[in-house]
Amino acid sequence: MQAGGGSVAAGGDIGTAITGNGNTVTNHHYAVSPVLFEKDGGPQAVTTKPISLCRPLDLEIHHAIHEADTPSELPTYVGRAHDEQLRKVVSAAASGQSQMCVLVGASSTGKTRACWEAIQVLADDGWELWHPFDPTRGEAALAGLVTVGPKTVVWLNETQLYLAEEHAGERIAAALRSLLTDAGRAPILVLGTLWPEHWDRLTSPTGPRLDHPHAQARQLLAGRHLHVPEAFTAQDIVAAGKAAVTDQRLALALQGAVDGRITQFLAGAPALMERYAHTQPGARAVLHAAMDARRLGCGTTLPIGFLEDAAPGYLSTSALDALDDSWFEEALVYAGHRVTGDEALLRRVRRRPGSDDGTGTCYRLTDYMEQYGRHERRHLCPPQSFWDAALRHLSQRADVSALASAATDRWRLRYGRLLSEKAVQLAWHELRVEIPRHEPSDGGRYVTDDAEPDDHLTCRALADMAFMAVGESDYELAADLAVQAAQCCQPDTLAEVALVLEERGMPVEASDLAHEAASFGSPECLGSLAMMRQGRGLFEQAEHYAHEAARYGLTDFLADLALDHEGAGRKDMAEALWEDAARHGHPEALASIARFQHENGDLPGAARTAIEAADRGDPSYPNHRIKPLWKTLWPHGIEPDGSPSPDPSTTEYTHDPNTWW
């Protein structure tokens, strides 16, 4: 072995290295370089260490995820294609030939770890390791390379800090070239790592070989590098899966890493947690909103508007007041800062051309923080601002539906109802059809959600007290109690109180409560109010409330008013309401307009409108309240497309005239 205590210096002579096999000691004397670094009045001795005594984290291998059941510092290593090539280089060094290999790859792709695993075979053969870094990497390397002796691994992690050093880089490269060709000091193994951009800087052919700014480094590195890919291949992932059976960190990485970036996930998690631990209140609130969205079922991309509106609810009043006007932008900058492994707590999502879904700028929570949030926040319910932001900004049906279920599960039943309504509307929007808010079995009347729990005693008590107050004509108290019940799960109470006030001659108060009930998830009372005003001959007010109900998707009330006008002979008013109903997508509206066109003698127009009605019709809505047009169009010789019909006496017609097609 080399000199005990980790030094190859003998008797303070920096130019002497001692080697041997434990029985025989040989002194090698070398000329001392004139550029040796002087420290404390004397030359700095090179310090080496047996490989078996080296600690991998001291050699700048990234910390990995820490798990309680994994006492080892590093996860189980999974060999890849470049490891086999590196093994050949190390084997050549073990056989007595000095070698150098620089692993080139992006940040946290496993370059340094691969070097560490490769040299383990040299430990039992007495090899030692020298890692020059004190006082600076360049100075330590330049001073010590002249003293390096046989069976030494020269550890040049972040090789650009040696070879691209402004004052000493070229001399270090020259010294390494001399070391590798010095048979008297063989075998030597020089291992290094570089990012691709540093490799290009040192080796790209920017000029004649001798005039290259890094001519020595370029010559040194020629043919002495291996590429390390950024991602695991499918075969690598299979191997990692086998190793993950006994290593929880690998299992976590396989579950959370994106696009096979296993090593980046393992290396980046500690740095992310450190940055998360130091977040300011504003950035932490944004991150918590993103964590809650993901753990409750939202997709990976979150709209910026949602994050901005959701975050304030995660802050105390004093913390919110202390924020300046640019707090949200500053929070995104902090959360988007990239750390080890090219990871960020929260990063902006870049969309491919043509893939924009209309949600605008979106952000994505990094996978590890998502998993952290799922565990650490699993028992927490998001604040009111979260649910309000979801209603305002989320436009993906799957996201809204997931949050509807999550809200209901957490007894945020008003939000569960509203989000469910929005999810259904989005589903119909995806089909380019306005949602018909009805059920065929009851003639198209809106059916409320009866999913409220019967054992939610507080809300039931509030509702009962509200009705008692109505019975005692204490309408102000009744409204207050009904609002409290609606805030949890009983919006129908508020709707019923509104209709009672309407019946008792309090139209202004009834209108206010009806609109409030609609906002809490019971919009059908607006339609009921419309029909009550219609019955009293207040046609303009009735139309107003029917339009308000239609804004919530309840278009049947417009149709009801139209039919009521028809029955009373107010044809012009009926036709105008059918036009309004058609604009809101009511399934009967176009067919009714076609009927009016036919009655007015516009047969081709009636046929075209009827075809449009069929094209836009809802097959789940069979109980139309008007007769099919074919019975009236056929005798007049008009086909649905407006062309003349064939003579019925000469045409075989097999359609059953008693069915509606």
Buried (B, 14 or more C-beta within 10 A) or exposed (E): BBBEEBBBBBEEBBBBBBBBEEEEEEEBEBEBBEEBBEEEEEBBBBBBBBBEEBEBEEBBBBBBBEEEEBEEEBBBBBBBBBBEBBBEBBBBBBEEBBBBBBBBBBBBBBBBBBBBBBBEBBBEEBBBBBBBBEEBBBBBBBBBBBBBBBBBBBBBBBBBBBBBBEEBBBBBBBBBBEBBEBEEBBBBBBBBBBBEEBBEBBBEEEEEEEEBEBBBBBBBBEEBBBEBBBBBEEEBBEBBEEBBEEBBBBBBBBEBBEEBBBBBBBBBBBBBBEBBEEBBBBBBBBBBBBBBBBBBBBBBBBBBBBBBBBBBBBBEEEBBEEBEEEBBEBBBEBBBEBBBBBBBBBBBEEBEEEEEEEBEEBBBBBBBBBBBBBEEBEEEBBBEBBBBBBBEBBBBBBBBBBBBBBBBEBBBBBBBBBBBBBBBBBBBEEEEBBBBBBBEEEEBBBEBBEEBEEEBEEBBEBBBBBBEBBEEEBBEBBBBBBBBBBBBBBBBBBBBBBBBBBEEEBBEBBBBBBBBBBBBBBBBBBBBBBBBBBEEEBBEBBBBBBBBBBEBBBBBBBBBBBBBBBEEEBEEBBBBBBBBBBEBBBBBBBBBBBBBBBEEEBBEBBBBBBBBBBEBBBEEBEEBEEEBBBEBBBEEEBBBEBEEBEEEEEEEEEEEEEEEE
